[in-house]
């Protein structure tokens, strides 16, 4: 989407529009590169221009135990200061990030190296490569896609020696979300089996 700004002519006082170039959301940039939303965010996190942020979506007046939070990958303040992108808000006050033409050019120059780094980290250990191939084979045989949490839990169940950082690299889920899924899985098991020893 092309962004514009209003510019005032100091001599005549007339206001005209000046183009700021073609800005795009992170998901749109991923589509341009031929990758999905998760992959593009994984690469941009590897480049250091995205970071995990916890967003509080709790309705007003809700009790403390009814809090709703989401972890999203957002542009870092440094990336915004450097002019690589902006944080905007939709009509319903939902935040979203857009990449500037300068930011897109900056990413273009580093994209291939970041993808190679992620791939090398994934295949540098035989156990990670085996886990990645097994997960791909499992998901290919399913009629419906597997959610990020489903992929994490599948790897936890079938490859117990994998570290959380390895699971993050294989699935593309952030390390914080992997940790969240692991903790939730442990708590559900405790709730399921916790009272059997009494």
CORPE-V652253 format. One record per backbone hydrogen bond with DSSP energy under -1.0 kcal/mol. NH is the residue of the N-H (numbers start at 1). CO is the residue of the C=O. Records with the same first field share a line. If there is no record, write none. Layout:
NH: CO, CO
This chain:
3: 21
5: 18
7: 16
9: 14
13: 9
16: 7
18: 5
20: 3
23: 1
24: 99
29: 25
30: 26
31: 27
32: 28
33: 29
35: 30
40: 36
41: 37
42: 38
43: 39
44: 40
45: 41
46: 42
47: 43
49: 44
51: 74
53: 72
55: 70
57: 68
62: 59
66: 63
67: 64
70: 55
72: 53
74: 51
76: 49
80: 76
81: 77
82: 78
83: 80
84: 79
86: 98
88: 96
90: 94
93: 90
96: 88
98: 86
99: 24
100: 84
104: 100
105: 101
106: 102
107: 103
108: 104
109: 105
110: 107
111: 107
114: 110
115: 111
116: 112
117: 113
118: 114
119: 115
120: 116
121: 117
122: 118
123: 119
124: 120
129: 125
130: 126
131: 127
132: 128
133: 129
134: 130
135: 131
136: 132
137: 133
138: 134
139: 135
140: 136
141: 137
142: 139
151: 147
152: 148
153: 149
154: 150
155: 151
156: 152
157: 153
158: 154
159: 155
162: 159
167: 163
168: 164
169: 165
170: 166
171: 167
172: 168
178: 174
179: 175
180: 176
181: 177
182: 178
183: 179
184: 180
185: 181
186: 182
187: 183
188: 184
189: 185
190: 186
191: 187
192: 188
193: 189
194: 190
196: 193
